[in-house]
Amino acid sequence: MSTASQGKSHTLRKSDWELDFYSRPIIEADGKKRWELLISSSDSPQGEAPFRWEKRCPAGEVNSIWLALALQEALRDAEEQGWEPPLRLRCWRTSMKTMISKAAVKVGIEVISSRRTFSLLDWLSQREKDVYPNQNGYISGPLAPPPEQLLNQPEPLPEAVRGDAWTFAWLPLGTLREANEWPIEFSGLIPIKDNYDQSISIPGLRLFSKTRALALAGWLGGLEPVKLVIEGNQLLLEAGQDDRWLVTDMTSEASKQAQKTLVTSREQAGGIQFLSVQTTPEEKMFTGFWMLRDIPGY
């Protein structure tokens, strides 16, 4: 096991945790696949180094008992490194949901099924590229493709939270970098890498409601918004683990322009998008503002 080296501070840092407990493309000496627990704190909008923690699990001990003990160990290490216990624990693998939930209950952590695990996915991608291929037992060559994701049929957004109006919008990446300084009541911000072109247009959805903005923002925050997608001439919001919400129908021309911007963001800015809630388009304060990410395969 190894942990990121971080100094202690007098004020404990707060963050949610993101967790992946799964097999890796490595065959151990006993002929069984490696199982590994990875934990990352969620990204800070200020770009501070996250808490990261890893531990290998013997293939014969993959169960909620082992996982609960590992979580207790991670909590102790996090405290020693200056972190409070997590507010929530997010995981996205459907097949592991029951086991993770049982283990988390034993240590008193709330589990959320969500693909808003951007920090963890970046770390896992880095490990798949730079760590696993350099270890003994690595399974080289083409792997079997992952099972095709079964997409749920999108449901219309409930009438009570549709707001008065909406618009598909664009913000320069340089403007979005300043979001942590904006007045926002409900937020979900993430850091933006320095090497992205600040002039790139970042796509997003703006929702407006004069009388229900706060309720709308609260509901959307609990939804765990992940990314915006265009299917045909429809604008969809994907959220949680596998929820899909129909925002609106679009004209053919508008959907083509939106799709073009979404693809550009995915190719040049890590798939960054945004979702905002305001009382009116002129209002300077955001009742809600979330950064989203379109990560291929998730």
N, C-alpha and C positions, 0 to 999 in steps of 0.2 A: 504494500500500500504506500502511496505517496500523497502528500498534500501540498498545495501551493504555499509558499512561504510568504506570510504576511505579518506585519508587526501589529502588536496589541495597541489599542487606544483606550483612553479613559471612557469615551462614549462608545458603547457597542453599536455596531452598524446593523441596520435592519434590511431584510430582503426576503422575498419568496425564494423557494428552492425549485429547481427543475431536475427531474430524476429519470435515468434510464437504467433498467436492470434487464440485461439481455445477453445472449451469446454473441461472440465475436468471431471473425474469420481466422481463428487460430486453433490448431489441434495441439492439446497438451501432451505431455509425455505418457499419460495413461491412455491415450487414444481418444479422449473425449474433447468436445469443443470447450473453449474457454468461456466462462460466464463472468460478467463484470458488472459492478455497480458504479455508475457515474453520477455525481451530484454537482450541480453548479448553481450558485446564486444567480438570480435574474440580473440582466444588465442594468447598470446605473446609467441614467442619461448623461452624467458627468464623465462617463468612460472610466470609472475607477475599476481596478482589478477585481474580478469576482472571486468568491470563495469556491474552490474546486476540490473535489474529494473523490478518490477512487479506491476500489477494493475488489480483488478477485474472489469469486465464490466457487468452491469445489462443485463439480457438476452433480454430485450426489446429494448436495445440500441446498438445492435451489427451492426454497420454500419461504413462507412468511416468517418463520421463526428465525432463520438465519438473517433475513432482511431486517427484521425488527432490531436484532442485536447490532447489526451494522449501522442502522440509523442512530442508535444510541451512541455508538462510537463516533459517528460523524458529528452529532450534536456536541459532544465533549470537545472534539477537535476545533469545531467552529467557535465555541466559546473561548477557548484558549487563544484563538487568532483574532478575537475582538468582534464576534458576531452574535447577535441575539438568535434565539430559536426562530426558525422561519415562520412567517404568518400563514403561508399556504405551501403546498407541495404540488407541482404540476407534473403530469405524465401523459404521454400521448399514445402509448402502445395498448391497443384494445386487449390483446391477449394477456397482458400482465396486470390489468386493472384490478382484478379481484385480489391477487396476491399482494400488490402494493398497498391497497386499501386496508387489508387485514394487518399488515405490518405497521402502517402509519397510525392506526387506531391505538396500538399498544404503546406508542410513544407520544400520543396526543397531538398529532399534526393533521390538519385538514387536507384532504386530497381533492384535487380538481382535475378532471379529465380535460386536457386542453393541449392544443398545438402552439400555444404562446410560450414555447420553450426555445426561444431564439438563441439565447446564450449557450444552452446545452447542445443544440444542433450544430452551431458553429464549432464548438469544441469537438464533438463527435466527428464532424467532417475533417477537422484537422488531424485527429487521431487515425482515421481511416486512410489518410494520405501519407502522414509522416511517421506514425508510430507502429501500427500493426505490421506493415510490410517489412519492417526491419527486425522483427522478432521471429525466433525459432518456431516452426510449426505453422507459419502463415500459409493460408490457402491461396496460392497464386493462380493466375489465369482467370478466365471468365467464370463468374459465380452464377448460380441460378437466379433469374430475375425475381424480384419481390412479387408477392401476389398482387394482382391488380386491385387497386382500391375501389371498393364498391361505394359509389356516390349516392347519397340519399337524395330523394327528390326535394327540391327547394320548397319551403313553405313561405307564404306571404308574411311579411312583417305584420305583427298584430296592429290593428287599427289604432289602438291607444298610444302606440309609440312611433307612428309614422311621421309625426310632426306636421307642420303646415306646408313646408316646401323642402325641396332638396336640390342640390346641383352637383354634378361631377366637375371637379375642379383640379387645378394644378398649382403647385407651389415650387419656386426654385429651391434646390437642395440647400443653398446657402441660407435661405430664410428659415427653413425647417431646423437648421442647426441651433437656432435661438429659442426653440420651443420651451426649453427648461426655464426660460426667463419670463414666459408669458403667464398671465393670470388664468389659471385653469382649476376648476373644482374637482372633476374626475379626470384622471390622466393615466396613460400607460406609455411612457416615453422610453426610447432606447438610444444608445449612442450611435453616431454616424461616423464611419471611417473617414480619416483625413484624406485618403487618396482618391475619393470620389470627386468628380467634376461638380463644383458648386452651382454651375448653371443648368444642370440637368433638371428637367421638369418632373416633379414627383406627383403622381396622381393620387386623388383622394375623393372622398364623399363628404359633402357638407350637408348637415341636416339642421333645419330651423323650426323652432316652436316658441311662440310668444308666451304661452301659458304652461307648457308641460316640458320645458327644456330640462329641468332638474330630474324629473321622473324618467325622461327619455335617456339621459346620460347615465343614470343609475342602472337602468335596465340593460343598456348596451355594455356597460362595464362588466356586469355579471354574466353577460353572454360570452365573454372571452373572445373578442373579435380577432381574427387571424389574417384574412386577406380578402380583397375584392377580386372578382373574376367576371369575365364576360362570356356568356354562353348564348350563341345565336345573337339575338338582339335584347337579351336580358342582362341586367346588372345584378349580380349575386354577392352576398356577404357570407363568407365561410367563417365559422366560429366554433369554439369548444373543440371537441374531438372530431365530430363528424356532422355538425349542424350546418345547414345551408339555408339561407334566407333570401327570398326574392325581394329586392329593393324596388325595382321598377322595370318596365319595358322601355326600350330606347329606339330611336329611329335607326335605320341601317347606317346612315352616315355617322351619327353620334357614337354608335357602338364600335364602328371601325376605328374612329379616332381614339376612343377610350382604350381599346385593345392595343393599339399602337403604343400608347403611352405606358401601359402596364408592362408590355414586353420590353420597352426601352429601360424602364426602371429595373426589371429583373436582370437584364444583361449588363447594365452599367452602374447600378446603385444597390446591389444586393437585394433587389425586390422590395425596397422600402415603399410604403404607401401610407396614407393617413385617413382617419375618420374623425370628424369634428361635429360638435353640437353647439349651437348658439341660439339666442333668442331671435335675432335678426341678422341679416348679412352685414349690417353696419356696426353691430355690437363688437367692441374690442375684446371683451372677456369671453373665454370659452367655458361653457358649462361642462363640456367634455372634449377631450382630445387624446386620441390614441395613434401611435405609430404601428403600422402593420407591416408584415413581410411576406412576400410570395417566395417561398423556398421550394424549388422543384422536388417533387416526391413526397412532400409533407402538406 
